[in-house]
Amino acid sequence: MKEVWSIRTRLELEGDVRNLVLFNLAIDSKLRGCDLVRLKVGDVAACGHVKSRGVIIQKKTGKPVQFEITENTRRSITALFESGMPDADDYLFQSRLEASPHLSTRQYARIVQGWVASIGLNPATYGTHSLRRTKAALIYRKTGNLRAVQLLLGHTKLESTVRYLGVDVDDALEISTGIDL
């Protein structure tokens, strides 16, 4: 949590609205980098207002996945649109290169490395997938609800979610000891 707020605060202080939206949506949505960079304006906004939830079709699975857009993220998206609402079919994170319509996953990875380094952490130990995993791991730790995390991540098999979170027997026992009958 401390690292998340450190990066968020740094981006806010720098006034880097696009990267603040990118960071906030990475945390909120729990999307893979390839899906995050392909988000379109219409995925997060409609009729001039930012949605509280989005739905996209995942590139990897071809299945839809819903994601929340928290109030903090909605404010940053609204700030991004202050100069005018782009078309719903426009990519949210447009590339500066003419040959590419949206930010590449490689460029996104470089941006994440910059964020991590800016708060004094080793960029080799964190990446784009760290952002996908952050909120999912916190939800699991707080609730112990694997099925909820599975749905949020868009996993088709519960076993994938168990492996993804690194759940082991110790975790199960810790949850069990918290229940007194």
TIRO-2110 file (N, C-alpha, C; in Angstrom, 1 decimal):
// TIRO-2110
0.8, -1.2, 0.0, N, 1, A
0.0, 0.0, 0.0, CA, 1, A
0.9, 1.3, 0.0, C, 1, A
1.9, 1.2, 0.8, N, 2, A
2.8, 2.4, 0.9, CA, 2, A
3.4, 2.7, -0.5, C, 2, A
3.8, 1.7, -1.2, N, 3, A
4.4, 1.9, -2.6, CA, 3, A
3.4, 2.5, -3.5, C, 3, A
2.2, 1.9, -3.5, N, 4, A
1.1, 2.4, -4.4, CA, 4, A
0.8, 3.9, -4.1, C, 4, A
0.7, 4.3, -2.9, N, 5, A
0.5, 5.7, -2.6, CA, 5, A
1.7, 6.6, -2.9, C, 5, A
2.9, 6.0, -2.8, N, 6, A
4.1, 6.8, -3.1, CA, 6, A
4.1, 7.1, -4.6, C, 6, A
3.8, 6.2, -5.4, N, 7, A
3.8, 6.4, -6.9, CA, 7, A
2.6, 7.3, -7.2, C, 7, A
1.5, 7.1, -6.7, N, 8, A
0.3, 7.9, -7.0, CA, 8, A
0.5, 9.4, -6.6, C, 8, A
1.1, 9.6, -5.4, N, 9, A
1.4, 11.0, -5.0, CA, 9, A
2.4, 11.6, -5.9, C, 9, A
3.4, 10.9, -6.2, N, 10, A
4.5, 11.4, -7.1, CA, 10, A
3.9, 11.9, -8.5, C, 10, A
3.0, 11.0, -9.0, N, 11, A
2.4, 11.4, -10.3, CA, 11, A
1.4, 12.6, -10.2, C, 11, A
0.7, 12.7, -9.0, N, 12, A
-0.1, 13.8, -8.8, CA, 12, A
0.7, 15.1, -8.7, C, 12, A
1.8, 15.1, -7.9, N, 13, A
2.6, 16.2, -7.7, CA, 13, A
3.2, 16.7, -9.0, C, 13, A
3.6, 15.7, -9.9, N, 14, A
4.2, 16.1, -11.1, CA, 14, A
3.2, 16.6, -12.1, C, 14, A
1.9, 16.4, -11.8, N, 15, A
0.8, 16.8, -12.8, CA, 15, A
0.8, 15.9, -14.0, C, 15, A
1.3, 14.7, -13.9, N, 16, A
1.3, 13.8, -15.0, CA, 16, A
0.0, 13.0, -15.1, C, 16, A
-1.0, 13.6, -15.7, N, 17, A
-2.4, 13.1, -15.6, CA, 17, A
-2.5, 11.8, -16.4, C, 17, A
-1.9, 11.7, -17.6, N, 18, A
-2.0, 10.5, -18.4, CA, 18, A
-1.5, 9.3, -17.6, C, 18, A
-0.3, 9.5, -17.1, N, 19, A
0.3, 8.4, -16.3, CA, 19, A
-0.4, 8.1, -15.0, C, 19, A
-1.0, 9.1, -14.4, N, 20, A
-1.8, 8.9, -13.2, CA, 20, A
-3.0, 8.0, -13.6, C, 20, A
-3.6, 8.3, -14.7, N, 21, A
-4.8, 7.5, -15.1, CA, 21, A
-4.3, 6.0, -15.4, C, 21, A
-3.2, 5.9, -16.1, N, 22, A
-2.6, 4.6, -16.4, CA, 22, A
-2.3, 3.8, -15.2, C, 22, A
-1.7, 4.4, -14.2, N, 23, A
-1.4, 3.8, -12.9, CA, 23, A
-2.7, 3.4, -12.2, C, 23, A
-3.6, 4.4, -12.0, N, 24, A
-4.8, 4.1, -11.3, CA, 24, A
-5.6, 3.0, -11.9, C, 24, A
-5.8, 3.0, -13.3, N, 25, A
-6.5, 2.0, -13.9, CA, 25, A
-5.8, 0.6, -13.9, C, 25, A
-4.5, 0.6, -13.9, N, 26, A
-3.8, -0.7, -13.7, CA, 26, A
-4.1, -1.3, -12.4, C, 26, A
-4.1, -0.5, -11.3, N, 27, A
-4.5, -1.0, -10.0, CA, 27, A
-5.9, -1.4, -9.9, C, 27, A
-6.8, -0.5, -10.3, N, 28, A
-8.3, -0.8, -10.2, CA, 28, A
-8.7, -2.0, -11.1, C, 28, A
-8.3, -2.0, -12.3, N, 29, A
-8.9, -3.0, -13.3, CA, 29, A
-8.3, -4.4, -13.1, C, 29, A
-7.1, -4.5, -12.6, N, 30, A
-6.4, -5.8, -12.5, CA, 30, A
-6.3, -6.4, -13.9, C, 30, A
-6.2, -5.6, -15.0, N, 31, A
-6.1, -6.1, -16.3, CA, 31, A
-4.6, -6.4, -16.7, C, 31, A
-4.4, -7.4, -17.6, N, 32, A
-3.1, -7.6, -18.1, CA, 32, A
-2.7, -6.3, -18.9, C, 32, A
-1.4, -6.1, -19.0, N, 33, A
-0.8, -5.0, -19.7, CA, 33, A
-1.4, -4.9, -21.1, C, 33, A
-1.5, -6.0, -21.8, N, 34, A
-1.9, -5.9, -23.2, CA, 34, A
-3.4, -5.5, -23.3, C, 34, A
-4.2, -5.7, -22.3, N, 35, A
-5.6, -5.3, -22.3, CA, 35, A
-5.7, -3.8, -21.8, C, 35, A
-4.8, -3.5, -20.9, N, 36, A
-4.8, -2.1, -20.3, CA, 36, A
-4.5, -1.1, -21.4, C, 36, A
-3.4, -1.3, -22.2, N, 37, A
-3.0, -0.3, -23.2, CA, 37, A
-4.0, -0.2, -24.3, C, 37, A
-4.9, -1.3, -24.5, N, 38, A
-5.9, -1.3, -25.6, CA, 38, A
-7.2, -0.7, -25.1, C, 38, A
-7.3, -0.2, -23.9, N, 39, A
-8.6, 0.4, -23.5, CA, 39, A
-8.9, 1.6, -24.4, C, 39, A
-10.2, 1.7, -24.7, N, 40, A
-10.7, 2.8, -25.4, CA, 40, A
-11.5, 3.7, -24.5, C, 40, A
-11.7, 4.9, -25.0, N, 41, A
-12.4, 5.9, -24.2, CA, 41, A
-13.8, 5.4, -23.8, C, 41, A
-14.5, 4.7, -24.8, N, 42, A
-15.8, 4.2, -24.5, CA, 42, A
-15.8, 3.0, -23.5, C, 42, A
-14.7, 2.5, -23.2, N, 43, A
-14.6, 1.4, -22.2, CA, 43, A
-14.7, 2.0, -20.8, C, 43, A
-14.4, 3.3, -20.6, N, 44, A
-14.4, 3.9, -19.3, CA, 44, A
-15.3, 5.1, -19.2, C, 44, A
-15.9, 5.6, -20.3, N, 45, A
-16.7, 6.8, -20.3, CA, 45, A
-17.9, 6.6, -21.3, C, 45, A
-19.0, 7.3, -20.9, N, 46, A
-20.1, 7.3, -21.9, CA, 46, A
-20.9, 8.6, -21.6, C, 46, A
-21.3, 9.2, -22.7, N, 47, A
-22.1, 10.4, -22.7, CA, 47, A
-21.4, 11.5, -21.8, C, 47, A
-20.1, 11.6, -21.9, N, 48, A
-19.4, 12.7, -21.2, CA, 48, A
-19.1, 12.4, -19.7, C, 48, A
-19.5, 11.2, -19.3, N, 49, A
-19.3, 10.9, -17.9, CA, 49, A
-18.4, 9.6, -17.7, C, 49, A
-17.6, 9.6, -16.7, N, 50, A
-16.7, 8.4, -16.5, CA, 50, A
-17.6, 7.3, -15.8, C, 50, A
-17.5, 6.1, -16.2, N, 51, A
-18.3, 5.0, -15.7, CA, 51, A
-17.7, 4.6, -14.3, C, 51, A
-18.5, 3.9, -13.5, N, 52, A
-18.0, 3.3, -12.3, CA, 52, A
-17.5, 1.9, -12.5, C, 52, A
-17.9, 1.3, -13.6, N, 53, A
-17.4, 0.0, -14.0, CA, 53, A
-17.2, -0.1, -15.5, C, 53, A
-16.2, -0.9, -15.9, N, 54, A
-16.0, -1.2, -17.3, CA, 54, A
-16.0, -2.6, -17.6, C, 54, A
-16.2, -3.0, -18.9, N, 55, A
-16.1, -4.4, -19.3, CA, 55, A
-15.3, -4.4, -20.6, C, 55, A
-14.4, -5.3, -20.7, N, 56, A
-13.7, -5.5, -21.9, CA, 56, A
-13.6, -7.0, -22.2, C, 56, A
-13.3, -7.3, -23.5, N, 57, A
-13.0, -8.7, -23.9, CA, 57, A
-11.5, -8.9, -23.7, C, 57, A
-11.1, -9.9, -22.9, N, 58, A
-9.6, -10.1, -22.7, CA, 58, A
-9.0, -10.6, -24.0, C, 58, A
-7.8, -10.1, -24.3, N, 59, A
-7.1, -10.6, -25.5, CA, 59, A
-6.7, -12.1, -25.3, C, 59, A
-6.2, -12.4, -24.1, N, 60, A
-5.7, -13.8, -23.9, CA, 60, A
-6.8, -14.8, -24.0, C, 60, A
-7.9, -14.6, -23.3, N, 61, A
-9.0, -15.6, -23.2, CA, 61, A
-10.1, -15.4, -24.1, C, 61, A
-10.3, -14.2, -24.7, N, 62, A
-11.4, -13.9, -25.5, CA, 62, A
-12.7, -13.8, -24.7, C, 62, A
-12.6, -13.8, -23.4, N, 63, A
-13.8, -13.7, -22.6, CA, 63, A
-13.9, -12.3, -21.9, C, 63, A
-15.2, -11.9, -21.6, N, 64, A
-15.4, -10.6, -21.0, CA, 64, A
-14.9, -10.6, -19.5, C, 64, A
-14.4, -9.5, -19.1, N, 65, A
-14.1, -9.3, -17.7, CA, 65, A
-14.5, -7.9, -17.3, C, 65, A
-15.2, -7.8, -16.1, N, 66, A
-15.6, -6.5, -15.6, CA, 66, A
-14.5, -6.0, -14.7, C, 66, A
-14.5, -4.6, -14.6, N, 67, A
-13.5, -4.0, -13.6, CA, 67, A
-14.1, -2.8, -13.0, C, 67, A
-13.8, -2.5, -11.8, N, 68, A
-14.3, -1.3, -11.2, CA, 68, A
-13.4, -0.1, -11.5, C, 68, A
-14.0, 1.1, -11.5, N, 69, A
-13.2, 2.3, -11.6, CA, 69, A
-13.6, 3.1, -10.4, C, 69, A
-12.6, 3.2, -9.5, N, 70, A
-12.9, 3.9, -8.2, CA, 70, A
-13.0, 5.4, -8.4, C, 70, A
-13.5, 6.0, -7.4, N, 71, A
-13.7, 7.5, -7.4, CA, 71, A
-12.5, 8.2, -7.7, C, 71, A
-11.4, 7.8, -7.1, N, 72, A
-10.1, 8.4, -7.3, CA, 72, A
-9.7, 8.3, -8.8, C, 72, A
-9.9, 7.2, -9.4, N, 73, A
-9.5, 7.0, -10.8, CA, 73, A
-10.5, 7.7, -11.7, C, 73, A
-11.8, 7.8, -11.3, N, 74, A
-12.7, 8.6, -12.1, CA, 74, A
-12.3, 10.0, -12.2, C, 74, A
-11.9, 10.6, -11.0, N, 75, A
-11.4, 12.0, -11.0, CA, 75, A
-10.2, 12.2, -11.9, C, 75, A
-9.3, 11.2, -11.9, N, 76, A
-8.1, 11.4, -12.8, CA, 76, A
-8.5, 11.3, -14.3, C, 76, A
-9.4, 10.4, -14.6, N, 77, A
-9.9, 10.3, -16.0, CA, 77, A
-10.6, 11.6, -16.4, C, 77, A
-11.4, 12.1, -15.5, N, 78, A
-12.1, 13.4, -15.8, CA, 78, A
-11.1, 14.5, -16.1, C, 78, A
-10.0, 14.5, -15.3, N, 79, A
-9.0, 15.5, -15.5, CA, 79, A
-8.3, 15.3, -16.8, C, 79, A
-8.1, 14.1, -17.3, N, 80, A
-7.5, 13.8, -18.6, CA, 80, A
-8.4, 14.3, -19.7, C, 80, A
-9.7, 14.3, -19.5, N, 81, A
-10.6, 14.8, -20.5, CA, 81, A
-10.9, 16.2, -20.4, C, 81, A
-10.3, 17.0, -19.6, N, 82, A
-10.6, 18.4, -19.4, CA, 82, A
-10.5, 19.2, -20.6, C, 82, A
-9.5, 18.9, -21.5, N, 83, A
-9.3, 19.6, -22.7, CA, 83, A
-10.3, 19.2, -23.8, C, 83, A
-11.2, 18.3, -23.5, N, 84, A
-12.2, 17.9, -24.5, CA, 84, A
-12.4, 16.4, -24.4, C, 84, A
-13.6, 15.9, -24.6, N, 85, A
-13.9, 14.5, -24.6, CA, 85, A
-13.5, 13.9, -25.9, C, 85, A
-12.6, 12.9, -25.9, N, 86, A
-12.2, 12.3, -27.2, CA, 86, A
-13.4, 11.4, -27.6, C, 86, A
-13.3, 10.9, -28.8, N, 87, A
-14.3, 10.0, -29.4, CA, 87, A
-14.2, 8.6, -28.6, C, 87, A
-15.4, 8.0, -28.5, N, 88, A
-15.5, 6.7, -27.8, CA, 88, A
-14.6, 5.6, -28.4, C, 88, A
-14.3, 5.7, -29.7, N, 89, A
-13.5, 4.7, -30.3, CA, 89, A
-12.0, 5.0, -30.2, C, 89, A
-11.6, 6.2, -29.7, N, 90, A
-10.2, 6.5, -29.5, CA, 90, A
-9.6, 5.7, -28.4, C, 90, A
-8.3, 5.3, -28.5, N, 91, A
-7.6, 4.7, -27.5, CA, 91, A
-7.4, 5.6, -26.3, C, 91, A
-7.5, 5.2, -25.1, N, 92, A
-7.3, 6.0, -23.9, CA, 92, A
-5.9, 6.4, -23.8, C, 92, A
-5.0, 5.4, -24.1, N, 93, A
-3.5, 5.7, -24.0, CA, 93, A
-2.9, 5.7, -25.4, C, 93, A
-3.1, 6.8, -26.1, N, 94, A
-2.6, 6.8, -27.4, CA, 94, A
-1.1, 6.9, -27.5, C, 94, A
-0.5, 6.3, -28.5, N, 95, A
0.9, 6.3, -28.7, CA, 95, A
1.3, 7.7, -29.3, C, 95, A
2.5, 8.0, -29.0, N, 96, A
3.1, 9.2, -29.7, CA, 96, A
3.7, 8.9, -31.0, C, 96, A
3.8, 7.6, -31.3, N, 97, A
4.3, 7.2, -32.6, CA, 97, A
3.1, 7.1, -33.6, C, 97, A
3.3, 7.5, -34.8, N, 98, A
2.3, 7.5, -35.8, CA, 98, A
1.9, 6.1, -36.2, C, 98, A
2.9, 5.2, -36.2, N, 99, A
2.7, 3.8, -36.7, CA, 99, A
1.9, 3.0, -35.7, C, 99, A
1.8, 3.4, -34.4, N, 100, A
1.1, 2.7, -33.4, CA, 100, A
-0.1, 3.5, -32.9, C, 100, A
-1.3, 2.9, -32.9, N, 101, A
-2.5, 3.7, -32.4, CA, 101, A
-2.6, 3.8, -30.9, C, 101, A
-1.9, 2.9, -30.2, N, 102, A
-2.0, 3.0, -28.7, CA, 102, A
-0.6, 2.7, -28.1, C, 102, A
-0.4, 3.0, -26.9, N, 103, A
0.8, 2.7, -26.1, CA, 103, A
1.1, 1.2, -26.3, C, 103, A
2.3, 0.9, -26.5, N, 104, A
2.7, -0.5, -26.6, CA, 104, A
2.9, -1.1, -25.2, C, 104, A
2.8, -2.4, -25.1, N, 105, A
3.1, -3.1, -23.8, CA, 105, A
4.5, -2.9, -23.4, C, 105, A
5.4, -2.8, -24.3, N, 106, A
6.8, -2.5, -24.0, CA, 106, A
7.0, -1.1, -23.4, C, 106, A
6.4, -0.2, -24.0, N, 107, A
6.5, 1.2, -23.5, CA, 107, A
5.8, 1.3, -22.1, C, 107, A
4.7, 0.6, -21.9, N, 108, A
4.0, 0.6, -20.6, CA, 108, A
5.0, 0.0, -19.6, C, 108, A
5.7, -1.1, -20.0, N, 109, A
6.7, -1.7, -19.0, CA, 109, A
7.8, -0.7, -18.7, C, 109, A
8.3, 0.1, -19.6, N, 110, A
9.3, 1.1, -19.3, CA, 110, A
8.7, 2.1, -18.4, C, 110, A
7.5, 2.5, -18.6, N, 111, A
6.9, 3.5, -17.7, CA, 111, A
6.8, 3.0, -16.3, C, 111, A
6.4, 1.8, -16.1, N, 112, A
6.3, 1.1, -14.8, CA, 112, A
7.6, 1.1, -14.2, C, 112, A
8.7, 0.7, -14.9, N, 113, A
10.0, 0.7, -14.3, CA, 113, A
10.4, 2.1, -13.8, C, 113, A
10.1, 3.1, -14.6, N, 114, A
10.4, 4.5, -14.1, CA, 114, A
9.6, 4.8, -12.8, C, 114, A
8.4, 4.4, -12.7, N, 115, A
7.6, 4.7, -11.5, CA, 115, A
8.3, 4.0, -10.3, C, 115, A
8.7, 2.7, -10.5, N, 116, A
9.3, 2.0, -9.4, CA, 116, A
10.6, 2.6, -9.0, C, 116, A
11.4, 2.9, -10.0, N, 117, A
12.7, 3.5, -9.7, CA, 117, A
12.5, 4.9, -9.0, C, 117, A
11.5, 5.6, -9.3, N, 118, A
11.3, 7.0, -8.8, CA, 118, A
11.0, 7.0, -7.3, C, 118, A
10.6, 5.8, -6.8, N, 119, A
10.3, 5.7, -5.3, CA, 119, A
11.4, 4.9, -4.6, C, 119, A
12.5, 4.6, -5.3, N, 120, A
13.6, 4.0, -4.7, CA, 120, A
13.6, 2.5, -4.6, C, 120, A
12.7, 1.9, -5.4, N, 121, A
12.7, 0.4, -5.4, CA, 121, A
13.4, -0.1, -6.6, C, 121, A
13.8, -1.4, -6.6, N, 122, A
14.5, -2.0, -7.7, CA, 122, A
13.5, -2.4, -8.8, C, 122, A
13.7, -1.7, -10.0, N, 123, A
12.8, -2.0, -11.1, CA, 123, A
12.8, -3.5, -11.6, C, 123, A
13.9, -4.2, -11.3, N, 124, A
14.0, -5.6, -11.7, CA, 124, A
13.0, -6.5, -10.9, C, 124, A
12.6, -6.0, -9.8, N, 125, A
11.7, -6.8, -9.0, CA, 125, A
10.2, -6.5, -9.1, C, 125, A
9.9, -5.5, -9.9, N, 126, A
8.5, -5.1, -10.1, CA, 126, A
8.2, -4.9, -11.6, C, 126, A
7.0, -5.2, -12.0, N, 127, A
6.7, -5.0, -13.4, CA, 127, A
5.2, -4.7, -13.6, C, 127, A
4.8, -4.8, -14.9, N, 128, A
3.4, -4.5, -15.1, CA, 128, A
2.5, -5.5, -14.5, C, 128, A
2.9, -6.7, -14.4, N, 129, A
2.1, -7.7, -13.7, CA, 129, A
2.0, -7.5, -12.2, C, 129, A
3.0, -6.8, -11.6, N, 130, A
2.9, -6.5, -10.2, CA, 130, A
1.7, -5.6, -9.9, C, 130, A
1.4, -4.7, -10.9, N, 131, A
0.2, -3.9, -10.7, CA, 131, A
-1.1, -4.7, -10.9, C, 131, A
-1.1, -5.6, -11.8, N, 132, A
-2.3, -6.5, -11.9, CA, 132, A
-2.6, -7.3, -10.6, C, 132, A
-1.5, -7.7, -10.0, N, 133, A
-1.6, -8.6, -8.9, CA, 133, A
-1.9, -7.9, -7.6, C, 133, A
-1.5, -6.6, -7.5, N, 134, A
-1.6, -5.8, -6.2, CA, 134, A
-3.0, -5.9, -5.6, C, 134, A
-4.0, -5.4, -6.2, N, 135, A
-5.3, -5.3, -5.6, CA, 135, A
-5.9, -6.7, -5.4, C, 135, A
-5.6, -7.6, -6.4, N, 136, A
-6.1, -9.0, -6.2, CA, 136, A
-5.6, -9.7, -5.0, C, 136, A
-4.3, -9.5, -4.7, N, 137, A
-3.7, -10.1, -3.5, CA, 137, A
-4.2, -9.5, -2.2, C, 137, A
-4.5, -8.1, -2.3, N, 138, A
-5.0, -7.5, -1.1, CA, 138, A
-6.5, -7.9, -0.8, C, 138, A
-7.2, -8.1, -1.9, N, 139, A
-8.6, -8.6, -1.7, CA, 139, A
-8.6, -10.0, -1.1, C, 139, A
-7.7, -10.9, -1.6, N, 140, A
-7.6, -12.2, -1.1, CA, 140, A
-7.2, -12.2, 0.3, C, 140, A
-6.2, -11.4, 0.7, N, 141, A
-5.7, -11.4, 2.1, CA, 141, A
-6.8, -10.9, 3.0, C, 141, A
-7.6, -9.9, 2.6, N, 142, A
-8.6, -9.4, 3.4, CA, 142, A
-9.8, -10.3, 3.6, C, 142, A
-10.2, -10.9, 2.5, N, 143, A
-11.5, -11.7, 2.5, CA, 143, A
-11.3, -13.2, 2.5, C, 143, A
-10.2, -13.7, 1.9, N, 144, A
-10.0, -15.1, 1.8, CA, 144, A
-10.9, -15.7, 0.7, C, 144, A
-11.5, -14.8, -0.1, N, 145, A
-12.5, -15.3, -1.1, CA, 145, A
-11.8, -15.5, -2.5, C, 145, A
-11.4, -16.7, -2.7, N, 146, A
-10.7, -17.0, -4.0, CA, 146, A
-11.6, -16.9, -5.2, C, 146, A
-12.9, -17.2, -5.1, N, 147, A
-13.8, -17.1, -6.2, CA, 147, A
-14.0, -15.7, -6.6, C, 147, A
-14.0, -14.8, -5.7, N, 148, A
-14.2, -13.3, -6.0, CA, 148, A
-12.9, -12.9, -6.8, C, 148, A
-11.8, -13.3, -6.3, N, 149, A
-10.5, -12.9, -7.0, CA, 149, A
-10.5, -13.5, -8.4, C, 149, A
-10.9, -14.8, -8.5, N, 150, A
-10.9, -15.4, -9.8, CA, 150, A
-11.8, -14.6, -10.8, C, 150, A
-13.0, -14.2, -10.4, N, 151, A
-13.8, -13.4, -11.2, CA, 151, A
-13.2, -12.1, -11.6, C, 151, A
-12.6, -11.4, -10.6, N, 152, A
-12.0, -10.1, -10.9, CA, 152, A
-10.8, -10.2, -11.9, C, 152, A
-10.1, -11.3, -11.8, N, 153, A
-8.9, -11.5, -12.7, CA, 153, A
-9.3, -12.1, -14.1, C, 153, A
-10.6, -12.6, -14.1, N, 154, A
-11.0, -13.2, -15.4, CA, 154, A
-10.4, -14.6, -15.6, C, 154, A
-10.0, -15.2, -14.6, N, 155, A
-9.5, -16.6, -14.7, CA, 155, A
-10.6, -17.6, -14.9, C, 155, A
-10.4, -18.6, -15.8, N, 156, A
-11.5, -19.6, -16.0, CA, 156, A
-11.4, -20.7, -15.0, C, 156, A
-10.2, -21.0, -14.5, N, 157, A
-10.1, -22.1, -13.5, CA, 157, A
-9.6, -21.5, -12.2, C, 157, A
-10.2, -22.0, -11.1, N, 158, A
-9.8, -21.6, -9.8, CA, 158, A
-8.4, -22.0, -9.5, C, 158, A
-7.9, -23.1, -10.0, N, 159, A
-6.6, -23.5, -9.8, CA, 159, A
-5.6, -22.5, -10.3, C, 159, A
-5.9, -21.8, -11.4, N, 160, A
-5.1, -20.7, -11.9, CA, 160, A
-4.9, -19.6, -10.9, C, 160, A
-6.1, -19.3, -10.3, N, 161, A
-6.1, -18.2, -9.3, CA, 161, A
-5.2, -18.6, -8.1, C, 161, A
-5.4, -19.8, -7.7, N, 162, A
-4.6, -20.3, -6.5, CA, 162, A
-3.1, -20.2, -6.8, C, 162, A
-2.7, -20.7, -8.0, N, 163, A
-1.3, -20.6, -8.4, CA, 163, A
-0.8, -19.1, -8.5, C, 163, A
-1.7, -18.3, -9.1, N, 164, A
-1.4, -16.9, -9.4, CA, 164, A
-1.1, -16.2, -8.1, C, 164, A
-1.9, -16.4, -7.1, N, 165, A
-1.8, -15.8, -5.8, CA, 165, A
-0.7, -16.4, -4.9, C, 165, A
-0.3, -17.7, -5.2, N, 166, A
0.6, -18.4, -4.4, CA, 166, A
0.0, -18.9, -3.1, C, 166, A
-1.3, -19.2, -3.2, N, 167, A
-2.0, -19.7, -2.0, CA, 167, A
-1.4, -21.1, -1.7, C, 167, A
-1.1, -21.3, -0.4, N, 168, A
-0.7, -22.6, 0.0, CA, 168, A
-1.4, -23.1, 1.3, C, 168, A
-1.0, -24.2, 1.8, N, 169, A
-1.7, -24.8, 2.9, CA, 169, A
-1.6, -23.9, 4.1, C, 169, A
-0.5, -23.2, 4.3, N, 170, A
-0.4, -22.2, 5.4, CA, 170, A
-1.4, -21.1, 5.4, C, 170, A
-1.7, -20.6, 4.1, N, 171, A
-2.8, -19.6, 4.0, CA, 171, A
-4.1, -20.2, 4.4, C, 171, A
-4.4, -21.4, 3.9, N, 172, A
-5.7, -22.0, 4.3, CA, 172, A
-5.8, -22.2, 5.8, C, 172, A
-4.8, -22.6, 6.4, N, 173, A
-4.8, -22.9, 7.9, CA, 173, A
-5.0, -21.5, 8.6, C, 173, A
-4.3, -20.5, 8.1, N, 174, A
-4.4, -19.2, 8.8, CA, 174, A
-5.9, -18.7, 8.7, C, 174, A
-6.5, -18.9, 7.6, N, 175, A
-8.0, -18.5, 7.5, CA, 175, A
-8.8, -19.4, 8.4, C, 175, A
-8.5, -20.6, 8.4, N, 176, A
-9.2, -21.6, 9.3, CA, 176, A
-9.1, -21.2, 10.8, C, 176, A
-7.9, -20.8, 11.2, N, 177, A
-7.8, -20.5, 12.6, CA, 177, A
-8.5, -19.3, 13.0, C, 177, A
-8.9, -18.4, 12.1, N, 178, A
-9.6, -17.2, 12.4, CA, 178, A
-11.1, -17.5, 12.6, C, 178, A
-11.5, -18.7, 12.3, N, 179, A
-13.0, -19.0, 12.5, CA, 179, A
-13.1, -19.9, 13.7, C, 179, A
-13.9, -19.4, 14.7, N, 180, A
-14.1, -20.2, 15.9, CA, 180, A
-15.5, -20.7, 16.0, C, 180, A
-15.7, -22.0, 16.2, N, 181, A
-17.0, -22.5, 16.3, CA, 181, A
-17.3, -23.0, 17.7, C, 181, A
END
